[in-house]
Amino acid sequence: MKANIFVTLKREVLDPQGDAVRRSLGSLGFQEVKSARVGKLIELELDGNDKASADAHIQSMCEKLLANPVIEDFRYEIVD
């Protein structure tokens, strides 16, 4: 089983890396980009086939290690 975890900064947190991407895209001629936010993708390969157990474990992993709940949001998908 595979899990894709997407971690992004909360909307109220400034994203200097996203702003640098937006400015760079603008300088390359992509003026239509009004804003950019940069996050991270974490791919996990998991043993087992119990989706409910995997869901609970992934939630716990995100809360304890993979995302900083003060400044980041996360979402995930489990792929069979």
C-alpha positions as CSV (number, residue, x, y, z in Angstrom):
1,M,0.0,0.0,0.0
2,K,1.2,3.5,-0.8
3,A,0.4,6.8,0.8
4,N,0.9,10.3,-0.6
5,I,1.1,13.0,2.0
6,F,0.9,16.7,1.0
7,V,2.2,19.3,3.5
8,T,1.7,23.0,2.9
9,L,2.1,26.1,4.9
10,K,-1.1,27.5,6.4
11,R,-2.7,30.3,4.4
12,E,-1.9,32.9,7.1
13,V,1.9,31.9,7.1
14,L,4.1,33.9,4.7
15,D,5.7,31.7,2.0
16,P,8.9,33.4,0.8
17,Q,9.8,30.4,-1.4
18,G,6.4,30.6,-3.1
19,D,6.9,34.3,-3.6
20,A,10.3,33.7,-5.2
21,V,8.7,31.2,-7.5
22,R,6.0,33.7,-8.5
23,R,8.5,36.4,-9.2
24,S,10.8,34.1,-11.2
25,L,7.9,32.9,-13.3
26,G,6.9,36.5,-13.9
27,S,10.4,37.3,-15.1
28,L,10.2,34.3,-17.5
29,G,7.1,35.8,-19.1
30,F,4.4,34.0,-17.1
31,Q,2.7,37.2,-16.0
32,E,-0.6,35.3,-15.3
33,V,0.7,33.8,-12.1
34,K,-0.7,35.9,-9.3
35,S,0.6,33.8,-6.4
36,A,2.4,30.6,-5.7
37,R,2.7,28.4,-2.6
38,V,5.4,25.8,-2.2
39,G,4.8,22.6,-0.2
40,K,6.2,19.1,0.0
41,L,5.1,15.7,-1.1
42,I,6.0,12.7,1.1
43,E,5.5,9.2,-0.4
44,L,5.3,6.3,1.9
45,E,5.3,2.6,1.1
46,L,3.4,0.7,3.8
47,D,3.2,-3.0,4.7
48,G,-0.3,-4.6,5.1
49,N,-3.7,-4.2,3.5
50,D,-5.8,-2.8,6.3
51,K,-6.8,0.6,5.0
52,A,-8.4,1.7,8.3
53,S,-5.2,0.9,10.3
54,A,-3.1,2.7,7.7
55,D,-5.4,5.7,7.8
56,A,-5.0,5.9,11.6
57,H,-1.2,5.5,11.5
58,I,-0.7,8.0,8.7
59,Q,-2.8,10.6,10.6
60,S,-0.6,10.0,13.7
61,M,2.6,10.2,11.6
62,C,1.6,13.5,10.2
63,E,0.6,14.9,13.6
64,K,3.8,13.7,15.4
65,L,6.5,14.2,12.8
66,L,5.7,14.9,9.1
67,A,3.9,18.3,9.6
68,N,4.3,21.1,12.0
69,P,0.8,21.8,13.2
70,V,1.6,25.3,14.2
71,I,2.4,26.5,10.7
72,E,1.5,23.6,8.3
73,D,-1.6,21.8,7.1
74,F,-1.6,18.3,5.6
75,R,-3.7,16.0,3.7
76,Y,-3.1,12.5,2.4
77,E,-4.4,9.8,0.1
78,I,-3.9,6.1,0.4
79,V,-3.2,4.4,-2.9
80,D,-3.7,0.6,-3.2
